[in-house]
Amino acid sequence: MEAILWIVLGIALAIAEAFTATLLIIFFSVGALAAAGAAALGAPLLVQVIVFALFSGLSVGALRPIILRHARPALETGETPFGIEAMEGRHGEVIEEVDGGHGMIKLEGEIWQARSFDGTEKYLPGERVRVVKVDGATAIVWRDDLPNI
């Protein structure tokens, strides 16, 4: 019975990791699944908790730094960026006034929520802007003074 509880906890933690970008909760899921293995072998609850703590701690301490080191942005590794990362540096056109709190731009044929990079600038409809970075589903933009190519 305890093994099933550890498995359920492991699965719940793995699902929770899918909703975060921390790459931390998954290692506690590994610990829970290791504790499930200990429970299945008949280990007492104290041993199961120790196995959970050891596997969680070791995986966080040993695996997380390795994974994070290899999960660098494409611009750092020299690879071609894709997805949201590829939007950085692109230019768009303001379709609804953009300020430090909100606004809308047309970027690569799509409508994006936007806000100004420094929070004090305002961009009026028709102005060109360049995406500095993407924060979730919001493009952080700055005035694009470069000519069209």
N, C-alpha and C positions, 0 to 999 in steps of 0.2 A: 504493500500500500504506500509506504514512504517513497519507493522508487517512482511511482506514478505521480506523486505530488512534486518531486524534484523535476521530473520530465515536464510536467505542466508549467512549473516555474521557469524552466529553461526555455520552453517555447514562448511563453509570455514575454520573457526578457528579449528574446530574438525579435519578436514582433515589435516590441517597444523600440528597439534599435533602428528599425525601419523608419520610425518617425523622428529620429534625431540625426544629427550630423556629427556626433561626438566620437563615434567609434570607441565607445567605452562599455556600454551596457552589454554588448555581445560577449564580452569576456566573462561577465558574470553568468551569462547563459552557459558558457563552456563549463564554468565551475559547477553550475546546477546539474548539468548532464553528467559530469564526473561524479558528483554526489549521488546521482541516481544509480550509477554503476556500482558505487560502494553499497548503497542500500540493497540493490539486487543481489549482491554477494553476501548479504546478511550482516553488514557492519552496524554497530549501534549508532544511535542518533548523534552522539558527540563526535564520533569518527566521521560521520557524513558531513557534519558542519565543518570539521577541520579540513576534509577533502575539498569542500566547496570553497573555503577561504584560501587554501593553498593554490588550487587550480585557477581561481579568479585572480589572485594576486600575481602569480607567476605569469599568467597569460597577459595581464595588463603590463607588467614590468618588462617582459621579454618580447612579446609579439607586437604590441601597439607601437613602440618606437620604430620598429622595422617597417611596419605597414605604412605609417605616416611618412617615413623617409622616402618611400617609393611612390607615394600618392601626391607628388608635387604637380603643380599646374603645368599645362603644356608649354606655356611661355618660358618657364624655367628649364624645361627639359629639351626645348628646341623642336618639339613635335608640333604638328598642326593642331591648333585648338578647335574644339567642336562644342556644340551645345551652347549653353549660356556663356561659357568662356570665350567663344568665338564672337559674341556680340560686343565685347569690350573693344573700343577703338572705332566702332562703326559710327556712321553719322545718320541722323534722322531729322525729321521735320516736326516741329511743334504743331499740334492740332488743337490743343487746349492749353491755356497759359500754364507754364511750369514755374513753380517757386520752390521754396524749401520744404513745403509740405506735400504738394501734390501737383498733378498735371498729366497730360497725355501727349505721347509722341507717336509718329509713324516711323517704324524701324524695320527695314527689310520687308516692307509690305504688310507688317503686322502692327496692331495698335498695342502700345505698352504704357503702363503707368510709369510716371517719371517724377523726379524731383531734382532740384539743382544741387550741384556738388557742395557748394559752400553754404547753402541755405539762405543767402541774402540776395542772390541774383534772381531776376525774373526773365523769362523768355516768352515772347508773344507768339501767337499763331503765325506760321509761315517762316519763322526763324529756323536756321540750321543749328543743330546741337550734335555733340559727339558724346558717346557713351564712355564714361570713365570707368564704371564698374556696374555690375548687376547685383542687387541686394534682394534676394528672393525673386519676386515677380515685378520688381521696380527697377527701372534703369536710372542710374545716377548720372546726370548729364552736365556738360559744360558747353559754353558757347563754342561753335565750330567756326573758326576764322579762316580755315584752310579753303582754298578754291576747289571747285568741282574738278575732278579728274576724268 
